[in-house]
Amino acid sequence: MVKLAKKYNKNAGQIILRWIYQEGVISLPKSTNEERMKGNIDIFDFELNEEEMKAMQALDTNKPSHNPEDPANETRLMGLKIHD
């Protein structure tokens, strides 16, 4: 992904958003940072070729990045402070 970011003069997030867009998926990136918001929309001046699309797909491990069943979640959540 770093090579693609350099090739297109974009950041990794923009490469991912472009890949998602080309896959036909509607994404709703969230940010309150003005620069990130501008970057999130700045994905329409380049297109990933078929080889690049396949390379991005190959990164998918079919493993969720968050496992809600992980017992460590309870420990982490119980350690959060809600009020002073």
Sequence and secondary structure as in RCSB ss.txt:
>XXXX:A:sequence
MVKLAKKYNKNAGQIILRWIYQEGVISLPKSTNEERMKGNIDIFDFELNEEEMKAMQALDTNKPSHNPEDPANET
RLMGLKIHD
>XXXX:A:secstr
 HHHHHHHT  HHHHHHHHHHHTT         HHHHHHHH  SS    HHHHHHHHHT  S  S  TT THHHH
HHHT     
